[in-house]
Amino acid sequence: MTESKRETERKYEAPSADDSSWLPDLTGVNGIESVVDQGTADLDAVYYDTDDLRLAATSATLRRRTGGSDAGWHLKLPMSGDSREEVRAPLSETIPDALRELALSRTRGADLRPVVRIRSTRALRQLVGSDGTALAELSVDAVRAESLLATGTCASWTEMEVELASDTDPALLDAVEKTLGANGIGRAHSPSKLARALEETEIGAPRVPGARTEAVVPGSSGEEVLRYVDGRIHALVNLDPAVRRDLPDAVHRMRTTCRRLRSVLRSYRSVLDRKVIDPVRDDLKWLGNELGAERDQEVLRERLGARIEALPGELVFGPVSARVQIWDIGNTSEARLRTLAALDSARYLALLNRLATLTERPPLRAKAARPPEKVMAEAILKEYGRLTDRMAHALDLPPGTARDKALHETRKAAKKTRYATEPARGSLGKPAKRLGKRVKAVQQVLGDHQDSVVARDALRTMTLAAHAAGEPSFTWGLLYGQEQAAADRGERELPTAWAEASRRRLRKSLSR
């Protein structure tokens, strides 16, 4: 069993742990009423990582700590700004499976072993507000670090942390830092104890993800594309633990990341060798499909739930909500198992390793060295041309199943065009942003249409089940009619949205 909390803290250099006379009085700073001494504690932590420090390279840490009030296993994952998420598991002799799984996207299956032991004597103070509530904790640590690898070297230093309580306004950190700075106390040069221990015990800094083993021409199309690709790979790795823990919107964001990455790798095959890229794209398509079952069910559940809730009570006949709920529970459970199975599979591990290799040794083609303006404009316009062809084909078809399928393919082409504009926004500027925005409007119209197609199919299935059980079918027919009306409305809106996205002047500005 694990539990998690968000911690927001800053670290500072501290002159001494034995004499606290250097510590300024923080009473009166941004609502701090008093500073309460909480005594000292001895902490002993062993940090685990792979031989090539893959956790540290992605700003994550895994430790087994004894002493203090939170003894146990701690996996710390980076968040934005000064915050990190700490996932805790009870103390045990071996790494808990739950934490090992949450670290998998970073370790990529490599063995975890002890790398550093850090012992600290911590002097703790609470920064207390006027109502007696602890606003933050201030700790001064006398740190002793020992390498557990071949170097066997040791290091020691003193540092200070200020960590906010869970409901404290982050502005308190700025106010405290201002007072500390006025008294000559500056930020620590290392972001964590582990980072400093790796440096000072001569283990060395971890290899940063995305660091190239070969040069990329500065300002080139290759650099622009790889910067975007690196960002999406980083996002995928960071989203993995959230998906495993079923956090809100995590599956949707990871699936979208797969789609973006796969699409851009396709659009910029003039920059990256497709012999290397195509197998990566195949694996990303597989992963996106596995995640899609859970995400599609989530979208459908919310859509049908909103439809039913909006109906007047006198128009609801039979156990409509109950039947939708039963249908949803079965499908959601199956989809969730499918997601977890994908993340635990050998194919997923192979994909993570391929993505790591892609960032370190990108398979650049000759055009990668060229300036980005022309290369990227050509790629965008090529995707746009495919979108134009699919749109013309779909609009020429009469309403019905064939047109629904053609509009769905057009939606996919709109996404690819939009995603192709994203890496180019730095070099092409406003024309790429405008085209992406207008194609997104087309994509949204087509997306709502496709959601209606899927909803009608689900409603038909549930209607047949209700009919077989002798339940009234009126409400099911009403819901089906609403979805059909939504689809018809989308088809009427589509020509206007497409006319805006297909303006000739907008396209010409890309190719200048």
N, C-alpha and C positions, 0 to 999 in steps of 0.2 A: 504494500500500500504506500502511495506517495501523497504528499501535499505540497503546495507551492505558494509562494508569495513573491510579490514585486518588491525589490529593494532599490532604493534610490540613495546614492551616497557619493561622497567625494573624498579623495585621499590627499593628505598634505605631508610635507616633510616636517619632522619633529626633531628639535635639538636634543632632547633627552627624555628618557622614561623615568629616571630616578628623581629628577627635580622638576616640578611643574610650575616653577615661578615664571617661566617664559609664556605660559598659557594666559592669554588676555581674559579679562572678565567679560563674559557674554551676557550678563544680566542687563535687561532692557533692550536687547537686540531683537527687533521684529517680534515682540510679544513674549520673549523669554523672561519669565518672572524669577526663576532661580536655577542654579546649577547644583544638582544633587549627586554627591559621591556614592557610587554603587560598589566600591571595593575593587578587588583584582581577581583575575581568574587565569589559570594556566590552560592554554589550548595546544593541542597536538594534532596536526593534520598531515596526512599523506596524500599527495596529489598523484592521480593516475592519468596516463596519456599513452599514445602509441609511440613507437620508437622514433618516428619522424614528427612527433608533436602536432598531430592533426587537430586536436581539441584546442590547444593554445593558439594555433594558427588562425582559428575562427573565433577567437575571443571567448571560448567556453572553457570551463574548468570542472573537473570531477575530483572530489576529495572525500576521504574518510576522516572525520574529526571526532576526537574525544575531548572532554572538558567543556566547561561553559554550559549554558542553558539549552543549547541546540545540538548536542552531540548526535552524530549520525552521518549518513551519506548525503552529500550536497552536489547537485549538478547545477551549475550556473550558466545561463544562456543569455546572450546579449540582447538588449532592447535599445530603444533610442535614448540619446542623451546620456544622463547619469544613471539610468536605470538598468537593472538586470532582473531576470526571473530566476529564482532559486527553487529548484525542485528537490524535496527532501524525502529520504527513505530512512527507516529505522537502522540503528547500528547492527552490523553483521560482519562476519569475517570475509565474505566475498562480495564482489560488486553485485548489487541487486539487478535482476534481469530487467526490471522496468526502467532503470536509469541507463543500462547498457543499450536498450532499444531506443531511448530518446536521444542517445548520442550517436546512433548508427549512421545518420546522414553525414556526420562529420568524420567518424572513424573509418567509414566505408568497409567495415568488417575486420579491420586490423586489430590485433590483440592489444588490450589495455594492460599496462604494467605500472608499478610505482616508479615515479621519476624524481620527485622531490619530497622531502619531509620538512615541514615548517612548524616550528614551535614558537609560541608567543606568550608573553606575560602581558595581560591586558588590564589596564586601569580604565574603568568604565565610569562615565558620568552621564546623567540624564539632564537634558535641557527641558525644563518644565514650564508650562504656561500658567496663566493666572488662575485657571480653574483646576490646577493640579494635574492636568493631563500631560504626559510626556510627549513633547513635540519632536524630539530627536534624541539620538544617543551619540555621545562623543567618546571615542576610545583612543587611548594612546598605547601602542603596542611596541614592546621590545621584542624584535623578531630575530630568530636564529634559523637559517635555512641550510639544509644539507642535501647535496646531490645524491641520489640513489642509483645513478648511472655510473659509467666507468670512471668519470672524473673524480668522484668522491670528495669534492671540495665543499667548503662551507662559507657562509657569509652571514653578516649580522647588520642590522640597522634599526632605526626607530621611525615609526610613522604614526600618523593620526588619521582617523576616519570620522566623518560626520554622516550619520545615516538617519534619514527621516523616518518618523513613525508613519504608519500606513495612510492616515488621513491628513497629514500636514501639507500645507501649501508649499510647493517647491521653491517659492520666493524666499523662504527661510534660508535655504542653502546660499543664495546670493548675498543675503544680508550678513550671514556668518562669515562668508568668504571675504567680504569687504572689510570686516573688523580684523580678521586674521591677517589679511594683506597689509593693513595699516600697521600691524605689529611685526611685519617682516616674515610672516609665515606663508610660504607659497605652496602651490600644488605639487604633489609627488610627480616625479618624472616618469614613473611606471604606472600603468592603469590598474595593476593588481599585484598582490604579493607574489603570485606565481611568476608573473612576467619579470619582476625584479630578481626573483630567485634564479630563474633560468639564465639571466644575464650575469649575475654576480657569482654564481657557482660554476661559470664557464661552460654550461651546457649549450648555451647559444640561443639566439632567437629562432623561433619556428619559421618555417617557410610560409610566406603569406600566400593564400590561395589566389590564383590568377597571375602570380609572378612568372614571367616568361623565361624560358630557357633559350629563346632566340629573339633577336631584335625585331621590333615592329616600327615601321617608318612613322615618326611623329607627324600628326596632322593628316595622316592618310585615311583612305576609306577603310583599310583594314583595322586601324586603331579605333575608328568610330564604331564599327560593327562589333569588334571584340569588347569594347567598353560596355556596350549594351548587353552582349551575351554574358559577360562576367556578372553583371548585375542580376540577370535573371537566374543564373546558376546559384548565386549567393542567396537569392530569395527562396529558391526551391529547397536548398539545404536548411535554411532557417525555418521554413514552414513545416518540415517533416515532423518535428516534435509536437507542434500544435495539432496537426492532423491525427497523430497517434492518440492524443488526449481528447480528441473530438471537441476542440475549442471552436467557438462561433466563427463561421465564415472561413475556417481554415481550408476545408476541402475545396471550396469554390476558388480561393486565392491560389492554391497549389495547382489546381486544374488549369486555371487561366495562365499561370506562369508556364506550364508545359506547352500550352497552345502558342503563347507569344514566342517562346524560345524555338519551338519547332517551325513556326511560320517564318521567323526572321532567318533561320538557317536555310530555309528553302529560298526565300526572296533574294538572299545575297550569296547564291552559289557562284556568282562571278568573282566573289572575293575568297570564298572558302571551298576547298576541294570536296566535291560531292561524294567521292569514293569513301572519304572519311566521315562526312557529315550525314549521309543518308542512313547508315545504320543507327546513328544517334537519333535521328528523326523518327525512325521506326519505333525505337524504344520509348521515345516521348509520346508518340501516338498511342502506343499500348498503355502507358501509365495514365495518360489523360482519359482514355476509355474506361479504365478500371476505376478511376476516381469519379468519372461521370455518372455512374449508376447512382451513387449516393447524392451527388449534387442535383441531378435531374429529379430525383425523388423529393428532395428538399424544396425545389422550386415548385413542383407540382402540388405538394402538400400545402404550401402557403397560398398558392393560387386558388385551389379548390376550397380551402378553408375560408378565404376571404369572400368567395362567391356565396358560399352557404350562409355565412354570418350576415351578409348584406340582405338576404332574402327576408321578407316579412314572414312572421311566424305562421300566418294563415296559408302560406304557399308551400310550407314544408310538410309533406305527407310521408309517414313511415320513418324508420330509424336511419335517416340519411347520414347524419354526422357519425353515428356509431359505425355504420358500414364503411365510411371513408377512413375512420380511425383504425379499424381492423385491417383494412387493405394497406394502410400506410405502415402499420407496425410490422407486418410481414415483409413488405418490400424494403423498408428501411433497415431491418435487421440483416437481411440478405445482402444489401448493398454495403453495409458497414463491414461485414465479414470479408467482402470482396476487396474493399479498400485496404484493410489490415493485411490480408493475404498478399496483396501486391507489394506493400512496403516491406514485408518479410521475405520476399522472394529473391532468388539468385539473380533473376533478370534485373531487378531494381538495383541491386548492388553493382552489377556490371554497368548499368547506366551511370551510376554515381562515379565510378572509376573512369568511364569514358568522358564524362563531363570534366572531371579533374584534368585529364590528359589534354582535352580540348583547350582549356585555358592556359596550360603550361606549354604545350607544343601545338599551337594552332596551325592547321593545314592551309596556309595562305597561298593564293594563286597570284598571278602576275598583277592583276588589277588591284590587289590589296595595297600596292605601293602607290597607287595613283591618288590624286586629290579627290576628296569625297563628293564634291558637288555634282559632277557628271555621273560618276559611277552609281551613286545612291539615287539620283533622279531617274536614271534608266531603270533601276530595279523597281522603284515605286510605280513608274508609268507602265512597266510590264505587268505588274499585278493589277493595276487599274484597267489595263486593256482586257485582262481575263474577266474582271468584274463586269465591264461593259458588255462583253459577249454573253455572259450568263444572265445579266439583267434583261437584255434584248430577247433572249430565248424564253425566259420565264414570262415576260409580259405578253409575248405572242401566243401563249397557250391559253385555252379556255379554262375557267375555274374548274377545280377538281383535283384528284389525287396527283396527277402528273404535274400540275402547276404547283401544288404544295411542295412536292419534292424538288422541283426546279428552284423555287424560292428559297428553300433550305440550302441548296448548293450556292445560290447567290449570296445568302447570308455569310456562308463560309468564305467566299471570295471577298466580301466586304471586310471581314475581320482581317484577312491576310493583307489587304491593301492598307488598312488602318495600322496594323502592326508594323508594316514596312516603313511607314512614316516615322515611327518612334525613334529608331537609332539616328535618323537623319535630321532631327530637329535642331541639333547643335550647328550643323553645317548649312542646312537649307533654310532654317529659320521659319518665318511666318507662313510661307506657302505650304510647307510640310505640315505645320500645325493646323492650318485652316482646312487642308484636304482631310487630315485625320479626323478633325471635328465633324466635318460634314458627312464623311463616310460613316462615322459612328452613328449619326442620326439615322442614316439608311439602315444600318445594322440593327438599331433598336426597333425600328418598325418591323423589320423582317424577324427579329427575335421574338417579339410579341406574337407575331403570326405563327411561328413555329411552336411556341408554347401553347397556343390555342389548338394546333393540330394534335400535339401530344395529350393535352387535356381532354379533347374529344374522344380520343382513342381509349383513355382510362375510363371516362364516363360511360362509354359504350360497354366496356367490360363489366363495370359495376352495375349498370342497368340490367344486363343479362342475368347477373347473380341475384339481384333484387327481384326480378321477374320470376326466376326459378323458385325463390323462397316465398312467393305469393305476396310480395310487398308492392305498394303503389308505385307507379312509374312516372307520375306527373312531374315531381320535382326533378327527377333525373333528366327528363325531356326539357324542362325549363333551363336547367344548367347547360345542357348541350346547346340549346338555342342561343344562350348568352355567349358561349364560346364561338359559335358560328358567326354571330353578329360582330364579335371582336375581330375575327379574322377578315370579314368583309370590310370592316372599317379600315383595317390596316392596309388592305389592298387598294382602297380608294386613296389613302394618304401617301402611298409609296411613290407614285409618279412625281408628286411635288417635291418630296425629299430627294429623289434621284435627280430631278432637274437642278436642284441647288448644288448637289455634289458633282455634277457633270458639266459645270460651266467651263467653257473653253478657255476663258481668260485665266482661271485658276490652274488648269493643267499646264498652260503655256508658261506660267510663272515658275513652275518647277524646273523646266528644262532650259532656263536662261543661264 
